Amino acid sequence: MNTQIKPARKGLHRKIRNRLRLTTVLLLLQFLVVNPAHAAASKFVVGYAAMNTRLAPLWLAEEQGFFNKYGLDSQAVFLRSATVLVTGLASGDIQVGSGGGSAALAAASSGQDVKIIGSFSVRNSYDFVSRPNIKRPEDLRGKKVGVTSIGGGSWMGAMLWLEQLGLDPQRDNITMLAVGDQTVQSQAVENGIVDATPLDGVFSRRLHQKGLNILGEYSDLKKPMINQSAMVSSAFLQQRPEIAENFLKAMIESIAFSFAPKNKPVVVKTIVRRLKTDQNSAEEGYEDLLRAVEKKPFPSIEGLRNAQRLMKIRTPKIGEVKIEPLVDSGIMRKLDESGFIDRAYAAQGIKP
């Protein structure tokens, strides 16, 4: 696999940046046109670039009124690219981005000033699923692995799994293909478009029942990674710290709501609707959520370092990024020391 990126001319870079910004604006405008009730100028937009059960607390923060409780007239918008997500943050079209640590590293390496203020999932949640004819790790040599996007969270999951299994994409001629979100990834491996892919249990268990193999179960991969974090621009954090704080308050209360056994039916119903899956798969997805989501979502420096280690192989410039300035734990520390987090879980009858 060719890991070098050829430099492009400045004019091309400018065109790409303009096109990405236009894409972000068009996607947001399209959403607001379809949902005119949400088209107010003061709309607080949260962008996310993945579709999995770990997003349930974000969806529930909106549906259960936690954002409204803290004065955030919010709208969560799905964007199919972490690049568009980060560009939206830089342009101000998106106030908070929910994405992996790799997105923050890529943004920083390109000169964008972003901060991670919380990490909602810092443990691997991916099983590594393969076609029926791929029974051993060595069978993947010369084959294709599907991910959501190159450099994104599922790409990192795939890279960590290959490393765990003793494989190297370049040495073993393994091609990484960006095919789409986990719904598309599961279809791609089932239909033979790719030979393996990292998937959450809500998708992997269904494929296993159809005869596909699980080369590795999520619990076997212990290395830290950031699957989902809250990113904001440094300018936004400096100018509107109270909004960033209210966002984290709403998310923490939503996570507490999600973890409370009494609310399981509501959470499962949301997973069914959002992921367009069946009841049994959603029930399994709920268990994935409990395992993968952090009750106290402090930013993870270790997860970022692990992402940087892998990403600099294909993008050497990312190796030059300083990790510490990317993280701002101030709000989370304040919420923890004030007792806010403990009270949020106590209100749901559970311990943090």
C-alpha positions in Angstrom: 0.0 0.0 0.0 1.4 3.4 -1.0 1.6 5.4 2.2 3.0 8.6 0.6 0.8 11.5 -0.3 1.9 13.6 -3.2 2.0 17.3 -2.6 -0.6 19.3 -4.6 -0.3 22.9 -5.8 -1.6 25.7 -3.6 -4.4 26.5 -6.1 -5.7 23.0 -5.9 -5.6 23.1 -2.1 -7.6 26.3 -2.1 -10.2 24.8 -4.4 -10.5 21.7 -2.2 -11.0 23.8 0.9 -13.6 26.0 -0.8 -15.4 22.9 -2.1 -15.4 21.3 1.4 -16.8 24.5 3.0 -19.5 24.7 0.3 -20.3 21.1 0.9 -20.7 21.7 4.6 -23.0 24.7 4.1 -25.1 22.9 1.5 -25.5 19.8 3.8 -26.6 22.0 6.6 -28.9 24.1 4.5 -30.4 20.9 3.0 -31.1 19.7 6.5 -32.6 23.0 7.6 -34.8 23.2 4.5 -36.2 19.7 5.2 -36.7 20.7 8.8 -37.9 24.3 8.7 -38.8 24.3 12.3 -35.1 24.2 13.1 -34.0 27.0 10.9 -33.6 29.6 13.5 -30.4 31.7 13.3 -29.4 30.8 16.9 -29.4 27.1 16.2 -26.7 25.1 18.0 -25.4 22.6 15.5 -23.6 19.4 16.5 -22.1 17.5 13.6 -21.2 13.8 13.7 -19.5 11.6 11.1 -20.4 8.1 12.2 -23.5 5.9 12.7 -23.2 3.6 15.7 -24.8 2.9 19.1 -22.2 5.1 20.8 -24.1 8.1 19.4 -27.2 7.2 21.3 -26.5 9.7 24.2 -26.1 12.5 21.6 -29.4 11.6 20.0 -31.1 11.3 23.4 -29.7 14.6 24.6 -31.8 16.1 21.8 -34.8 13.9 22.0 -35.1 13.9 25.9 -34.6 17.7 26.2 -31.2 17.7 27.9 -29.9 20.3 25.4 -33.0 22.4 25.8 -32.5 22.2 29.6 -29.2 24.1 29.2 -30.5 26.6 26.8 -29.2 25.0 23.6 -31.5 25.1 20.6 -29.7 22.2 19.1 -29.7 20.1 16.0 -27.5 17.0 15.5 -26.5 16.7 11.9 -25.0 13.6 10.3 -22.1 14.3 7.9 -20.6 11.5 5.9 -17.0 12.7 6.2 -14.8 13.7 9.1 -13.2 16.2 6.7 -16.4 18.0 6.2 -17.0 17.9 10.0 -13.7 19.6 10.8 -14.2 22.1 8.0 -17.6 23.0 9.4 -16.0 23.6 12.8 -13.4 25.9 11.3 -16.0 27.9 9.3 -18.3 28.2 12.3 -21.2 26.3 10.6 -20.9 23.7 13.2 -20.4 24.5 16.9 -19.4 21.1 18.2 -18.1 18.1 16.3 -18.4 14.5 17.5 -15.7 12.4 16.0 -12.6 10.3 16.6 -9.3 11.6 17.8 -7.9 11.0 14.3 -10.1 13.9 13.0 -8.6 16.3 15.5 -5.1 15.2 14.6 -5.8 15.7 10.9 -7.2 19.1 11.5 -4.3 20.2 13.7 -1.8 19.0 11.1 -3.4 21.2 8.5 -3.2 24.2 10.6 -6.7 24.3 12.1 -6.9 25.2 15.8 -9.3 22.7 17.5 -9.7 21.4 21.0 -11.0 18.1 22.4 -13.0 19.0 25.5 -14.4 15.5 26.2 -13.9 11.9 25.0 -17.0 9.8 25.2 -15.5 6.5 24.0 -11.8 5.6 24.5 -11.9 1.8 24.3 -12.1 -0.4 21.3 -15.7 -1.5 20.5 -15.0 -3.1 17.1 -15.1 -6.8 16.3 -13.1 -7.7 13.3 -15.4 -9.4 10.8 -14.3 -11.3 7.7 -15.8 -13.2 4.8 -16.5 -16.9 5.2 -13.3 -17.8 3.3 -11.1 -15.7 5.6 -10.7 -18.0 8.5 -7.2 -17.0 9.7 -5.4 -13.7 9.9 -2.9 -14.7 7.2 -5.8 -15.2 4.8 -6.1 -11.4 4.6 -2.9 -11.0 2.8 -3.5 -9.4 -0.6 -7.2 -8.7 0.4 -9.3 -5.6 1.0 -10.4 -4.1 4.3 -13.4 -1.7 4.4 -13.5 1.3 6.7 -15.7 4.4 7.0 -13.0 6.8 5.8 -9.2 6.7 5.5 -7.7 8.2 8.7 -11.1 8.0 10.6 -12.1 6.0 13.7 -12.9 2.8 11.9 -9.7 3.0 10.0 -7.8 3.3 13.2 -9.8 0.3 14.6 -8.8 -1.7 11.5 -5.2 -0.7 11.8 -5.1 -1.7 15.4 -6.7 -5.1 14.6 -4.2 -5.8 11.8 -1.4 -4.9 14.2 -2.9 -7.2 16.9 -3.1 -10.0 14.3 0.5 -9.6 13.2 -0.4 -8.1 9.8 1.0 -5.0 8.2 -1.0 -3.3 5.3 2.1 -2.4 3.3 4.1 -5.6 3.8 1.1 -7.9 3.4 -0.4 -5.9 0.5 -3.7 -5.2 2.3 -5.8 -2.5 0.6 -7.8 -0.2 2.9 -11.0 0.9 1.1 -13.3 3.8 2.3 -16.8 2.5 1.7 -19.0 4.4 4.1 -20.5 4.2 7.6 -21.0 0.9 9.5 -24.3 0.1 7.8 -22.4 0.3 4.4 -19.4 -1.6 5.8 -21.5 -4.5 6.9 -23.2 -4.7 3.5 -19.8 -4.5 1.8 -18.3 -7.4 3.7 -21.5 -9.4 3.3 -21.6 -8.9 -0.4 -17.9 -9.5 -1.0 -16.9 -6.0 -1.9 -14.4 -6.1 0.9 -12.9 -9.1 2.7 -13.0 -7.8 6.3 -14.1 -4.8 8.3 -14.3 -3.5 11.9 -17.8 -3.4 13.2 -19.7 -2.8 16.4 -21.5 -5.8 17.9 -24.9 -4.6 16.6 -23.7 -5.3 13.1 -21.1 -8.1 13.7 -23.4 -10.5 15.5 -25.9 -10.3 12.7 -23.2 -11.1 10.1 -21.8 -13.9 12.3 -25.3 -15.5 12.3 -25.1 -15.4 8.4 -21.9 -17.4 8.4 -19.2 -14.7 8.4 -16.3 -15.0 10.7 -15.2 -13.0 13.7 -11.4 -12.8 13.4 -11.2 -10.8 16.7 -13.7 -9.9 19.4 -13.7 -6.4 20.7 -12.6 -7.4 24.2 -9.3 -8.9 22.9 -8.0 -5.5 21.7 -7.0 -3.5 24.7 -5.1 -0.5 23.2 -6.6 2.9 23.9 -8.2 4.8 21.0 -10.7 7.7 20.7 -13.8 6.5 18.9 -15.9 9.5 19.8 -14.9 12.9 21.3 -16.3 16.4 21.5 -14.3 18.9 19.4 -14.6 22.6 19.2 -12.6 25.4 17.6 -10.3 27.2 20.0 -12.0 30.5 19.1 -15.4 29.1 20.0 -14.0 27.8 23.4 -12.5 31.2 24.2 -15.5 33.2 23.1 -18.3 31.0 24.3 -17.0 28.7 27.1 -20.4 28.6 28.8 -22.0 27.0 25.7 -19.2 24.4 25.6 -19.8 23.7 29.3 -23.6 23.4 28.8 -23.0 21.0 25.9 -21.0 18.7 28.2 -23.5 19.0 31.0 -26.3 17.9 28.7 -24.2 15.0 27.3 -23.3 13.8 30.8 -26.9 13.8 31.9 -27.8 12.0 28.7 -25.1 9.4 29.3 -26.5 8.9 32.8 -30.0 8.6 31.4 -28.7 5.9 28.9 -27.0 3.9 31.6 -30.0 3.7 33.9 -31.7 0.3 33.5 -35.2 1.9 33.8 -34.5 3.9 30.6 -33.3 0.9 28.5 -36.6 0.6 26.5 -36.3 4.3 25.4 -32.6 3.9 24.5 -33.2 0.7 22.5 -36.1 2.3 20.7 -33.9 5.2 19.7 -31.2 2.8 18.4 -33.8 0.9 16.4 -35.0 4.1 14.7 -31.7 5.8 14.2 -29.8 2.8 12.9 -32.8 1.2 11.2 -32.1 -2.1 12.8 -34.3 -4.8 14.5 -35.2 -5.1 18.2 -32.8 -7.9 18.9 -29.8 -6.2 17.3 -30.7 -3.0 19.1 -30.8 -4.8 22.4 -27.3 -6.1 21.7 -26.3 -2.6 20.6 -27.4 -1.3 24.0 -25.0 -3.7 25.6 -22.2 -2.4 23.3 -23.0 1.2 24.4 -22.7 0.2 28.1 -19.3 -1.3 27.5 -17.9 1.5 25.2 -19.2 4.8 26.5 -17.3 6.6 29.4 -19.3 7.7 32.4 -16.8 10.5 33.0 -15.8 11.6 29.5 -12.4 13.2 30.2 -10.3 13.8 27.1 -7.8 10.9 26.5 -4.2 11.9 25.7 -3.2 8.2 25.5 -5.8 7.6 22.9 -4.6 10.5 20.8 -1.0 9.3 21.0 -2.0 5.9 19.8 -3.9 7.5 16.9 -0.9 9.7 16.1 1.4 6.7 16.0 -0.7 5.0 13.4 -1.6 8.1 11.3 2.0 9.4 10.9 2.8 6.2 8.9 0.7 7.5 6.0 0.8 11.2 6.8 4.3 12.1 8.4 3.2 15.6 9.1 0.8 14.3 11.8 3.8 13.1 13.7 4.8 16.7 14.2 1.5 17.6 16.0 1.9 18.4 19.7 -0.7 16.3 21.6 -1.1 18.3 24.8 -2.3 21.5 23.2 -5.1 19.6 21.4 -6.7 18.7 24.7 -8.6 21.0 27.1 -9.8 19.2 30.2 -10.8 22.3 32.1 -14.6 22.0 31.8 -14.6 18.3 32.6 -12.4 18.9 35.6 -14.7 21.6 36.8 -17.8 19.5 36.4 -16.2 16.5 38.2 -14.8 18.6 41.1 -18.1 20.4 41.6 -19.9 17.1 42.0 -22.1 17.7 38.9 -21.3 14.4 37.4 -22.0 12.4 40.6 -25.3 14.3 41.0 -26.3 13.5 37.4 -25.9 9.8 37.9 -27.5 9.9 41.4 -30.6 11.5 39.8 -30.9 8.4 37.6 -30.4 6.1 40.6 -26.9 4.8 39.5 -23.3 5.4 40.4 -20.8 7.0 38.1 
